[in-house]
Amino acid sequence: MTNVQQGGRVALITGASRGIGAAVARLLASRGMRVVVNYRSSRDKADDVVASIGSTGGRAMAVEADVRDGDAVLGMVEQVRAAMGEVEVLVHSALIPYAIRSFEEISVDELGSKVEQEMRAAFLVTKAVVPDMTSRSYGRIVYLGAVLSRRPDEGMIALGTAKAALSSFARFVAQELGPRGITVNVVAPGPVGGLLHATLDQEQQQRMAAQTALGRIASPDDVARTVAFYAGDDSGFITGTTAPVNGGLTMD
């Protein structure tokens, strides 16, 4: 870890070594924030994200922590405070592993483990940054949800149920923290390109894209732009909401 020049809000992005988290880190850095790229095991990928941000004049650092470990989370926030200052923006995008099974196949332990670990991680990272946000009377918290919390799909009961719990949690936290100048929102993407390539063939991806009104699946950058809105000052009077970044796969 190295010290980072001061200036710009400090944004901590969990699970930022790849995918949506990496896209968010790059975008927030391009908008002047000092970015913390959290990772659990992918040190090389996290360093690549930091290097790419630095190559364009941005400021970033990588910090290892398993967001399900309370001591590791507190240690991460302390490192950030020493190197950059107090965390003002939290984007929680770390993906917690889960079983892909139908209701008939999944066990209560597999379902319960995903819900428990999802909530544990969200709770711990939020708890760790709220004191500093409170002291500054300013904070932006953004959780990565999923369209599956409202639109069930085969084999995704564990992920969908956990993300539904996360959305409910976010509303309670938003209500409690609002008087402190802290907003809390959820960005709930549908299928995202890159994340699907390892699990779906081209025909399956095309079929999924055809279900959206816009005729394509999202890119990590599509999701990152919505996250960046919630992470910035333009969203200052919006809290307790969920943004469906799914190209019209679902419509309210």
N, C-alpha and C positions, 0 to 999 in steps of 0.2 A: 504494500500500500504506500502510495506517495501523496504528499500534500497537493492540493489542487487550488489554483488561484481563485480568490473570492470574486463574487459578482454573479447575479442571477439567482433565482430560486433553486433550492436543493430538492431534487426529485429522486426518490428511491423507487426503482422498478424491480419487483421480484420476478424471478424466472425470466431474466432479460438476456440470456445468452443466445437465444434463437427465437424464431417465429415472431409472434405478435409482440412479445416483450422486447425483443431486439429492435423491431420496427418502432415501437414507442420510444425507446431510449434514443434512437437516432433522431427522431422527429422532435422530441422535447429539447434535445441538445441543439438542434438547428434553430430553435426558437429562443435560445439564450439561457436555458436552464443548465445547472450543473447536475450531472446525471450519475446515479449509482447503479451499476449493472450487477444485480444480485444473481448468483448462480449456486447450485448445490454441488455439481460434480464436473461440469463442462468448463473447466478453467480456460482451455485454449480458445473455445468459442467466445467466452466472455471477454478475453483479452482482445480477440479480433474485433468485437463490437466497440470496445474502448478505443482501439487503434483507429478504426474507421471514423469515429467521432472526432478524435484528435486531428486526423488528417484534413478535416474540413474546418478546423479552428474551434471545435467544441471542447468542453471540459467534462471528463468522465473518469470514473474509477470503478474497478471490479471488486466486489466483496463476496466472499464465500459464506453461506449460511443455509442450513436446512430450515425452512420457515415453519416446520412442525416442531422445532426444538426451541423452547422458550429462552434458554440461556444463549443459544446461538443468535437468536433474533436480537436480544438485548445487546449482545456483544457487537453485532453488526451496526446497530444504531449508534453505539458509543464510538465505533471507528469512524462512522460518517460524521458525527458531531466534531470529532477531533480534527478531521481532515478538511471538511467543507463547512460545517455548521449544522444548525438544526434542520431536520427534515420538514419541509413545508408541503410537499406533494408526495403522496403515496399512490403508486399504481401496483395493485396486487394481481399479477398475472401468472404466478407460478402454477404449473399444472401438477396436481396431485394424482398419482397413479390410481387407476380404477379397473374393475373387471367389466369386460364387455360380454354380457350374458342377458338372456331373456329372464322375465320374472320366474318362469318355470325352472330355469337352470341356476339362477343366482342363489347363494346362501344368505342367511340373515347376517352372517359375519362379514361377507363381502360387501353387502349393501351398507351395513352399519359402519364398517371401517372407512369407506369412502366419505360418508356424510360426516363422521367424526373428524377425520383428518382434514377435510375441506374447511370445516368450521374452526378447528384448532388453529390452522395456519392463518386464516383471516382474522381470528380473534387476537392471536399473538402479535402479528405485525401491526395491527391497528392499536392495540394496547401500548405498544412500544413507542409509537410516534405521537400519540395524542397529547401527552404532557407538553412537549415542545410546541406543538401547534396551538395548544391552549395558551401557553405563555406569550405567544405572538399574536393571539386573536386572529389567526389565519390558518387555514388548512384546506387541502383538496385531497379527498380520498376517492379512488376509483377502483372498483373491483371488476375483474373479468368474469362475466357470467356465461350463459349459453342459451341459444334459442330452445334447446332441449328442455329447459325448465318450464316451457309453456307448450312446446310442440313435441310430443313424444316420438321416438323413433326406435326401431327394432334394436334390441341389445343395449340400449343406452339408459336403462332405468337407474343405474347407480350414479352416473354423471348428472342426469337430468334432475334427480331428486336432490342431490347435493347442491346443485346450482340454484334450485328453487329455495332451499334453506338459506343459501348465501344472499339471495335477493331480499328475503324477509329480514334477515339480520341487518342488511344495509339500511333498510327503512327505519328500524329501531335506533340504530346508531345515528342516522341522519337527524332524527327528531331530538335526540339527547344532545348532540354536539352542535346543532344549529346556533344556539345562543352564543357559542364561543367563536363564531366566525368560520366554522369548519363545515364544508359541504361533503356529502357522501352520495355517490351515484354508481350505477352498474352499467357496463357496456356488455351487451349480450349478442355476440356474433352468431351467425349461422355457420354453415360449412366454410372453412377457410382454405384456400389453395396453399400448397406446401405441406400443411398438416395432413392433408388427405392423400397425398401422393404415395405414402407408404402403406396405406390401408385399402385404397380403392383404385381399381383400374380405370383406364380412360373412359370406357363406356359408362361405368358407374358415375364418374364425375360429371359427364355430359348429361346424364339423366337427372342428376341432382341439380345442375345448373338450370335445366329446363323448367324446374319447379318454381324458380324465382321469377318475379315480374321483370327483372332487369336482364334475365337470361344468362347469368354467370354467377359463379361463386366468388366470395370476397377474397381479396388479397390481404396479407398482414397490414399493408399500408392503409387500406380502407378502414380497418378497425383502429389503427393507430391515430388516424385523423380525428375520429370521434373521441377517443381517449384524451387526445390533446386538448380538445374543446373543454371537456370536463376538468382537465388539469389546469386550465388557464383562468384568467380573470373574467373573460367574457361570460362564463357560466356562473358568475357569483351569486345569482339569485335563483339557482336551480339546485335542488337537493332532494334526495329520496326517490329519484327516478331511475328507470331502466331504459336504455337506448337500444332498440333492436337493429343491429347492423347486419341485415340478412337479405338485402336486395328485394324485399317484398315477399319473402318466403312465408312470413306471417304479417298480417295487417290488423291494426286495432280499428 
